[in-house]
Amino acid sequence: MRARAAGILLNAQREVLLMRRCKEGRISATLPGSGIEEGETPAQACVRELLEGVNLVVDVHEEVLTPENQDNREHGFGGAWRNGPQGVRHSEENWYNPEWVSVDDLDAVSLVPAELRPLIRTLLETA
């Protein structure tokens, strides 16, 4: 099983930062993050991946989820960004776009894993 670290970043407009992804013609969305490298803690990987993936420096808070998604174990962390613009990474076959998504629009997004929806809603309600 592959371990993945992801950030759950919320803003004052009741939005969560998601990565929209197109792979093999299918569009989905997930929390920004990626694989944990050897010697890294999940929290360290979350910080590194958010800097690499969306060019945000974050302060990681507590780990709030660890769902299994296909062959991945997700480690999701709440956090707050400190600086840096959103980054965008593209290729011909695949593209990634960071996007703020309103809690009201979560059902319209093909979120992977889908079990994140209630957690994101709960976090937004308590933020």
C-alpha positions as CSV (number, residue, x, y, z in Angstrom):
1,M,0.0,0.0,0.0
2,R,1.3,3.5,-0.9
3,A,1.1,6.2,1.6
4,R,0.0,9.7,0.5
5,A,-0.1,13.0,2.5
6,A,-2.7,15.7,1.7
7,G,-3.6,19.1,3.0
8,I,-7.1,20.2,3.8
9,L,-7.0,24.0,3.3
10,L,-10.1,26.0,4.0
11,N,-10.8,29.7,3.6
12,A,-13.3,32.2,5.0
13,Q,-15.6,31.9,2.0
14,R,-16.4,28.3,3.1
15,E,-14.2,26.8,0.3
16,V,-11.7,24.0,0.3
17,L,-8.6,23.8,-2.0
18,L,-8.9,20.9,-4.4
19,M,-6.7,19.7,-7.2
20,R,-8.8,19.1,-10.4
21,R,-7.1,16.4,-12.4
22,C,-7.7,15.1,-15.9
23,K,-6.2,11.6,-16.5
24,E,-7.1,9.5,-19.5
25,G,-10.0,11.7,-20.3
26,R,-11.6,11.5,-16.9
27,I,-11.8,14.6,-14.6
28,S,-11.8,14.2,-10.9
29,A,-10.7,16.2,-7.8
30,T,-8.7,15.4,-4.8
31,L,-7.0,17.1,-1.9
32,P,-3.6,18.6,-2.9
33,G,-0.8,16.2,-1.9
34,S,1.1,13.1,-3.0
35,G,3.4,10.3,-1.9
36,I,5.3,10.2,1.3
37,E,9.0,9.8,0.6
38,E,11.3,7.5,2.5
39,G,12.4,9.0,5.8
40,E,9.5,11.6,5.8
41,T,6.7,11.8,8.3
42,P,3.2,12.3,6.8
43,A,3.2,15.9,8.1
44,Q,6.6,16.6,6.5
45,A,5.3,15.2,3.2
46,C,2.2,17.3,3.4
47,V,4.3,20.5,3.8
48,R,6.6,19.5,0.9
49,E,3.8,18.4,-1.4
50,L,1.8,21.6,-0.9
51,L,4.8,23.7,-1.7
52,E,5.7,21.6,-4.8
53,G,2.1,21.1,-6.0
54,V,0.4,24.5,-5.4
55,N,3.3,26.7,-4.3
56,L,1.9,27.3,-0.8
57,V,3.9,27.3,2.5
58,V,1.7,25.8,5.1
59,D,1.7,25.3,8.9
60,V,0.4,21.7,9.4
61,H,-2.2,21.2,12.2
62,E,-3.6,17.9,13.4
63,E,-4.1,14.8,11.2
64,V,-7.8,14.6,10.6
65,L,-8.3,11.6,8.3
66,T,-6.6,8.4,7.2
67,P,-9.0,6.8,4.6
68,E,-7.9,4.1,2.3
69,N,-8.3,5.1,-1.4
70,Q,-7.7,2.2,-3.9
71,D,-4.1,1.2,-3.1
72,N,-3.3,4.4,-1.1
73,R,-3.5,5.2,2.6
74,E,-4.3,8.9,2.7
75,H,-3.0,11.1,5.6
76,G,-5.0,14.3,5.6
77,F,-4.0,17.3,7.6
78,G,-5.7,20.5,8.5
79,G,-3.6,23.5,8.0
80,A,-3.2,27.2,7.2
81,W,-1.1,28.7,4.5
82,R,1.3,31.5,5.2
83,N,2.3,32.8,1.7
84,G,2.8,32.0,-1.9
85,P,0.5,32.0,-5.0
86,Q,-1.4,29.0,-6.3
87,G,0.7,27.0,-8.8
88,V,-0.5,25.2,-11.9
89,R,1.1,22.1,-13.4
90,H,0.1,20.7,-16.9
91,S,1.2,18.1,-19.4
92,E,-0.4,17.0,-22.7
93,E,-1.9,13.8,-21.3
94,N,-2.6,14.9,-17.8
95,W,-3.3,18.2,-16.1
96,Y,-3.7,19.5,-12.6
97,N,-5.4,22.7,-11.6
98,P,-5.7,24.0,-8.0
99,E,-9.2,25.3,-7.4
100,W,-11.1,26.7,-4.5
101,V,-14.5,24.8,-4.3
102,S,-17.4,25.9,-2.2
103,V,-18.9,23.5,0.3
104,D,-22.2,24.0,-1.6
105,D,-20.6,22.6,-4.8
106,L,-18.9,19.5,-3.3
107,D,-21.6,17.2,-4.6
108,A,-21.0,18.4,-8.2
109,V,-17.3,17.5,-8.0
110,S,-16.0,14.0,-8.7
111,L,-14.1,13.9,-5.4
112,V,-11.7,11.0,-4.8
113,P,-12.2,9.5,-2.3
114,A,-15.9,10.4,-2.0
115,E,-15.7,9.8,1.8
116,L,-14.0,13.2,2.1
117,R,-17.2,15.1,1.5
118,P,-18.7,14.8,5.0
119,L,-15.4,15.4,6.6
120,I,-14.8,18.6,4.6
121,R,-18.3,19.8,5.4
122,T,-17.7,19.2,9.1
123,L,-14.4,21.0,9.1
124,L,-15.9,24.0,7.3
125,E,-18.7,24.1,9.8
126,T,-16.4,24.1,12.8
127,A,-13.7,26.4,11.3
